[in-house]
Every structure is written in structure tokens, then in C-alpha cells.
Amino acid sequence: MRRLLLALGFLTRLPVPRVAARDGDFAAAVRLYPLAGAAVGAAVAGAGAAGAAADPWLGALLAVVAWAWVTGALHLDGLGDLADGLGAAHGDRDRLLAVMADPHVGAFGAVALVLQLAAKLVLAHLLLPGHWPVLLLAPAAARAGPLAWARWLMPLRADGLGAAVAGAVRGRDLIGWAAVLAGASVAVPPLAAAALLIPGLTLWFRARLGGVTGDVHGAGIELTETGLLLAAVLFYR
């Protein structure tokens, strides 16, 4: 329970009790990120379904607002930082890391954030009201990504989330969550796209970046969520 509260406290802005972390707890909490994602999904789907009762566009807007609020825009920040880094680095890894560490948002990051929010808005509109379970489960499935990236990619910084969770994910954690995802895909088939999106992003992060940071984890979650929404739209329509 302590590690779940740590995961919820880090990944969401939900009012959870504050707990003192013991040695290794913060890193081990990565194993429970999909459960924190389910809490995010509950807020998103609840807001979307409530708004869609009046109009699908209102439901989509409320879903995106809830998405940004419940996560504190944490992963959006990572996406913007990654976009700025890739746009400015021109293959220079030191420059990439320096730009990603800059707290200011540049043009590349701003464009990435606008496109990401617009994509989620349009895709949520196309899924509501009938396919709200996708909004419930996509955030949980996407947060299985950090487990894979923590195990398969090297951290690019000696500090930060990438280094903190490196080595914390065990093989049985990946197998267990893969089994859960497979079971959920029976009920919501588009979730099976996570089995392509997460390994695909792993290969792309390794080729373009050479590893992972906290910002990369956040960007990967955002990209996986949008990919799952797109897969759902294509599947159901």
C-alpha cells in the first residue's frame, strides 16, 4: 500500500495520504504505475462520460481537462521538453540533455503540446459517449510503458526518475502486467495496440536518444495514450 500511495502521489494530483518512503520504495513504486494510471483513467472517463451526456464535444473537453488536471500536466511537460530537445540538439546528446533540463518551453515544445492536446480532444470526441472504457483503461495501459523502458533502456542522467527506477523492474513484473493487459484487451480490443506502441517507442528512444530520462518516460506515456486512442477510433469506426 505504501508504494501504491507513492505512485499515486507522484503521478497524480489526487489527495492521497503522504507516506514516508523507505529505501527502494520510490523506485519499486514504478511497478504499480499502471494502477495509478487506472486512477487517472477513472477521472478522465468519468468527466468525459458526464459531459458527453450533454454533448460529445463537451465530454471530450472535460476529459482532456481532467487528464491535464489529475496528472498535473506532468507527462505533458516531459513531452514538451523532449520535443524541444530533439528540435534543438541536431544529434548532439549533450545539447539534447541541456535543452531538456531547461524549464522554459520553446517553439518545438509548444507545437508538440498543442498537437497532443488537440489530438486527444478530437479522438476523445470520436470515442464518446459509447466507448468511454477506452478512456478508462488507456492511461493504465500507457503507464506500463515506464516498466519496459526502465528495464530495457539505460538512464541518460545520473539523477532523476530515469536513474531512480533503473533496475527496479523485474522480469515477472513485465510478464504480470503483460498478462493483465492481454486480459483487458479481450474486453477492450484496441488496448492490444500497447503491445506494439511500447516496444516501438523503446526502439525509437534507443535509436534517437540512446536511453531514457524522466522526461522521456512522461513523453512516452503521452504518446502511448494518444496511440491507444487512435487505435480505438480506427478499430471501432
Backbone torsions as a table, in degrees:
resi	resn	phi	psi	omega
1	MET	NA	-38.6	-179.2
2	ARG	-60.3	-43.7	-178.8
3	ARG	-69.7	-33.6	175.4
4	LEU	-65.2	-41.7	177.3
5	LEU	-63.4	-36.6	176.3
6	LEU	-65.0	-42.1	178.4
7	ALA	-63.2	-44.3	178.9
8	LEU	-64.9	-41.8	-179.3
9	GLY	-65.9	-32.1	-178.8
10	PHE	-83.2	-42.1	-172.5
11	LEU	-90.7	-14.8	-177.1
12	THR	-132.2	171.6	173.8
13	ARG	-109.5	22.0	177.8
14	LEU	-70.0	146.3	-178.4
15	PRO	-77.3	85.0	179.1
16	VAL	-105.1	153.5	178.5
17	PRO	-60.9	141.6	176.6
18	ARG	-81.6	132.9	-179.3
19	VAL	-126.5	151.8	177.7
20	ALA	-85.4	127.1	-179.0
21	ALA	-81.9	134.1	172.6
22	ARG	-89.4	172.8	-179.3
23	ASP	-55.5	126.0	176.3
24	GLY	85.9	-9.1	-176.7
25	ASP	-65.4	-43.5	-177.1
26	PHE	-62.5	-43.1	179.2
27	ALA	-66.0	-44.4	-177.6
28	ALA	-67.4	-21.9	179.6
29	ALA	-62.8	-20.1	178.6
30	VAL	-59.5	-27.9	-179.9
31	ARG	-65.6	-18.1	-178.1
32	LEU	-108.2	10.3	179.2
33	TYR	-55.5	-40.3	179.0
34	PRO	-60.1	-31.8	176.0
35	LEU	-67.3	-39.8	174.6
36	ALA	-62.8	-36.7	176.9
37	GLY	-63.5	-34.1	176.9
38	ALA	-64.4	-35.8	176.5
39	ALA	-66.1	-40.7	175.3
40	VAL	-60.8	-45.9	-179.6
41	GLY	-61.3	-36.6	178.7
42	ALA	-62.4	-41.8	178.7
43	ALA	-66.8	-43.2	-178.2
44	VAL	-66.0	-50.4	-178.1
45	ALA	-65.3	-38.4	179.1
46	GLY	-63.0	-45.4	178.6
47	ALA	-65.9	-42.1	-179.0
48	GLY	-64.8	-45.1	-179.3
49	ALA	-66.1	-38.6	179.4
50	ALA	-64.4	-45.8	-180.0
51	GLY	-68.6	-36.4	-177.9
52	ALA	-67.5	-18.3	175.3
53	ALA	-62.1	-26.2	176.1
54	ALA	-95.4	-44.1	-179.3
55	ASP	-165.6	136.8	-179.3
56	PRO	-58.0	-35.7	178.7
57	TRP	-66.6	-39.0	176.8
58	LEU	-64.7	-41.5	177.3
59	GLY	-60.8	-42.9	179.5
60	ALA	-63.6	-42.9	179.9
61	LEU	-63.1	-46.1	-179.9
62	LEU	-65.2	-34.5	177.8
63	ALA	-64.3	-44.2	-179.3
64	VAL	-68.3	-39.8	176.7
65	VAL	-62.2	-44.8	178.4
66	ALA	-63.0	-37.6	179.1
67	TRP	-60.0	-47.3	-179.5
68	ALA	-68.7	-40.0	-177.3
69	TRP	-68.3	-49.9	-172.3
70	VAL	-67.6	-25.9	177.3
71	THR	-94.9	-4.3	-175.3
72	GLY	62.7	24.5	-177.5
73	ALA	55.7	23.5	-177.2
74	LEU	-59.9	-46.7	-176.6
75	HIS	-77.5	-30.8	173.7
76	LEU	-61.8	-38.7	176.7
77	ASP	-60.2	-42.6	177.6
78	GLY	-63.1	-40.4	178.6
79	LEU	-63.5	-44.1	178.6
80	GLY	-63.4	-41.6	178.7
81	ASP	-64.5	-41.5	179.5
82	LEU	-64.9	-42.5	179.3
83	ALA	-62.4	-42.8	177.3
84	ASP	-62.5	-43.3	-178.9
85	GLY	-63.1	-46.3	-179.8
86	LEU	-66.0	-36.3	-178.7
87	GLY	-71.0	-28.5	-174.5
88	ALA	-102.8	-17.9	-169.6
89	ALA	-78.2	-35.6	-178.4
90	HIS	53.6	44.0	176.9
91	GLY	86.5	-4.9	-180.0
92	ASP	-90.2	109.3	-174.9
93	ARG	-65.5	-38.1	178.5
94	ASP	-62.8	-42.2	177.0
95	ARG	-64.4	-40.3	177.8
96	LEU	-56.9	-50.1	-177.8
97	LEU	-66.6	-36.5	179.5
98	ALA	-65.7	-42.9	-179.8
99	VAL	-67.9	-40.3	-179.8
100	MET	-65.1	-29.1	179.5
101	ALA	-79.2	-15.3	179.8
102	ASP	-70.1	126.7	-177.4
103	PRO	-72.1	-12.5	-178.8
104	HIS	-81.2	149.9	178.4
105	VAL	-97.7	125.4	178.0
106	GLY	-93.8	-174.6	-177.1
107	ALA	-62.5	-42.9	-179.3
108	PHE	-62.7	-42.6	179.4
109	GLY	-65.4	-41.4	-179.8
110	ALA	-62.5	-43.5	179.2
111	VAL	-63.7	-43.1	179.9
112	ALA	-61.0	-41.1	-178.9
113	LEU	-68.1	-41.5	178.4
114	VAL	-62.8	-45.7	-179.5
115	LEU	-64.9	-39.3	-179.8
116	GLN	-64.7	-47.1	-179.7
117	LEU	-66.6	-38.5	177.8
118	ALA	-64.8	-40.7	179.1
119	ALA	-62.4	-46.0	179.6
120	LYS	-63.8	-38.4	-180.0
121	LEU	-62.5	-49.3	-177.5
122	VAL	-67.4	-43.6	-178.2
123	LEU	-67.1	-39.5	177.0
124	ALA	-63.3	-38.5	177.5
125	HIS	-61.0	-40.1	-179.0
126	LEU	-71.7	-20.9	-178.6
127	LEU	-94.1	-23.4	-177.5
128	LEU	-90.1	148.8	2.4
129	PRO	-90.8	-14.4	-167.8
130	GLY	-71.6	-27.7	-173.0
131	HIS	-113.6	39.0	179.3
132	TRP	-61.0	-25.5	177.4
133	PRO	-58.3	-24.6	176.4
134	VAL	-64.3	-41.5	178.5
135	LEU	-67.0	-27.7	178.3
136	LEU	-72.5	-42.6	-170.0
137	LEU	-99.0	-22.8	-178.9
138	ALA	-59.4	-43.6	178.2
139	PRO	-61.7	-34.5	178.2
140	ALA	-68.4	-45.9	-179.9
141	ALA	-62.7	-39.6	-178.4
142	ALA	-65.4	-30.9	-178.3
143	ARG	-82.4	4.0	164.8
144	ALA	-77.6	-18.5	179.9
145	GLY	-57.1	-48.6	179.8
146	PRO	-57.5	-28.3	176.3
147	LEU	-64.0	-45.0	179.6
148	ALA	-67.1	-43.5	-176.6
149	TRP	-69.3	-34.2	177.9
150	ALA	-65.9	-31.7	-177.1
151	ARG	-88.3	-34.2	-170.9
152	TRP	-98.6	-15.3	-175.9
153	LEU	-122.1	147.8	178.5
154	MET	-84.2	146.0	176.8
155	PRO	-71.0	140.2	-179.6
156	LEU	-88.7	-14.8	178.5
157	ARG	-123.0	154.0	178.0
158	ALA	-79.7	-14.2	177.3
159	ASP	-127.1	179.4	179.3
160	GLY	90.3	-179.3	-173.9
161	LEU	-63.6	-42.0	-178.0
162	GLY	-55.4	-44.0	179.4
163	ALA	-75.7	-35.1	-175.9
164	ALA	-63.5	-37.8	-175.4
165	VAL	-96.5	-4.1	-179.8
166	ALA	-59.6	128.0	179.1
167	GLY	82.9	-3.8	-177.8
168	ALA	-82.4	-18.7	-177.0
169	VAL	-93.7	128.2	-179.9
170	ARG	-98.5	159.5	179.2
171	GLY	-56.9	-38.3	-179.2
172	ARG	-68.4	-24.3	175.9
173	ASP	-66.7	-45.3	178.6
174	LEU	-63.8	-42.4	-179.5
175	ILE	-64.9	-42.4	-179.2
176	GLY	-62.7	-47.4	-179.4
177	TRP	-71.2	-30.0	174.8
178	ALA	-64.0	-38.5	177.8
179	ALA	-66.8	-40.7	177.4
180	VAL	-62.9	-43.4	179.4
181	LEU	-62.9	-40.5	178.3
182	ALA	-62.3	-41.2	178.0
183	GLY	-65.1	-42.7	178.7
184	ALA	-65.2	-30.4	-179.6
185	SER	-68.6	-20.6	175.2
186	VAL	-65.6	-41.4	179.9
187	ALA	-79.9	-38.7	-178.3
188	VAL	-127.5	85.2	-171.6
189	PRO	-53.8	-34.8	-179.1
190	PRO	-60.7	-19.1	178.9
191	LEU	-63.0	-21.7	178.8
192	ALA	-61.5	-20.2	178.1
193	ALA	-62.9	-21.3	177.7
194	ALA	-60.3	-29.4	-179.9
195	ALA	-67.6	-18.1	174.7
196	LEU	-100.1	-40.2	-175.2
197	LEU	-65.7	-45.7	-175.5
198	ILE	-67.8	-48.5	174.7
199	PRO	-63.5	-35.4	178.5
200	GLY	-63.0	-42.9	176.8
201	LEU	-66.9	-33.6	176.5
202	THR	-58.5	-47.8	-179.9
203	LEU	-64.3	-39.2	-178.6
204	TRP	-68.9	-43.1	177.6
205	PHE	-61.0	-40.5	-179.8
206	ARG	-66.9	-41.0	-177.0
207	ALA	-72.2	-42.3	-174.8
208	ARG	-88.3	-33.9	-172.7
209	LEU	-112.4	-31.5	-176.9
210	GLY	86.4	0.9	-178.5
211	GLY	173.3	-154.7	-172.0
212	VAL	-141.6	149.0	171.5
213	THR	-131.8	177.7	175.2
214	GLY	-59.2	-40.5	177.9
215	ASP	-62.1	-38.2	180.0
216	VAL	-67.2	-40.0	174.9
217	HIS	-57.1	-47.9	-179.0
218	GLY	-62.9	-44.1	178.5
219	ALA	-62.1	-41.0	179.5
220	GLY	-62.7	-39.2	176.9
221	ILE	-61.9	-46.9	-180.0
222	GLU	-60.3	-46.3	-178.1
223	LEU	-66.1	-36.8	178.3
224	THR	-67.4	-42.1	178.0
225	GLU	-58.8	-47.7	-179.3
226	THR	-65.6	-39.0	176.8
227	GLY	-61.3	-39.0	178.3
228	LEU	-68.2	-39.5	176.4
229	LEU	-63.0	-41.9	178.4
230	LEU	-63.8	-43.6	178.3
231	ALA	-59.5	-39.0	179.4
232	ALA	-66.0	-43.2	178.5
233	VAL	-60.8	-46.0	180.0
234	LEU	-64.7	-37.9	-178.0
235	PHE	-69.7	-46.6	-173.6
236	TYR	-81.6	-17.7	-178.1
237	ARG	-112.9	NA	NA
